[in-house]
């Protein structure tokens, strides 16, 4: 019970800090300042890296930064930058998850469930499918860290899984006459299509795992 209480208090503390930071630091203000640095490549690169690293603790959507990249640089330059940024911004929650690994309490349950899932579908496939899904990216990164997903498949799966979202966001930013964050929203059709792709990616391994269980309907047919 003490471990569970500590884990829940730590999680609540992290969310509280993120909520306060998100209130104090407006994403619109920071993005505007980032846009203003576009003419100074070195300053822009440093500010961009800092924004990507701090973003998970500010509850900002990663799409807000990709929109700026698309608006400032256009798709050809912005797309690889957005994918590299998606990998970079996933690292802090992933590393926190690795540090917070536990065999007991809520974290232990997430870890054991995640490890079983990864054993079934594979680390790379699992991360790609999770990124395709409409689940927010940061919980996926925390869960991957807790589940002991190795760094290489985590980063590779993150980059591949973020490609569709980055494409839409970057091209949207490139098409804007003026940068307006509030106008961007992923279309329902895109969400449904990518969720379907996630199901397709996972269906085979999950079915095989299920059919191998003694007493399952599939194994008796």
Secondary structure, DSSP 4 states (H G I P E B T S, - for coil): -HHHHHHHHHHHHHHHHHHHHHHHS-HHHHHHHHHHTTT-HHHHHHHHHHHHHHHTTTT--HHHHHHHHHHHH-HHHHHHHHHHHHHHHHHHHHHHHHHT--SSHHHHHHHHHHHHHHHHH-HHHHHHHHHHSSS-HHHHHHHHHHTT--HHHHHHHHHHHHHHHHHHHHHHHHH-SS--GGG----HHHHHHHHHHHHHHHHHHHHHHHHHSTT-HHHH-
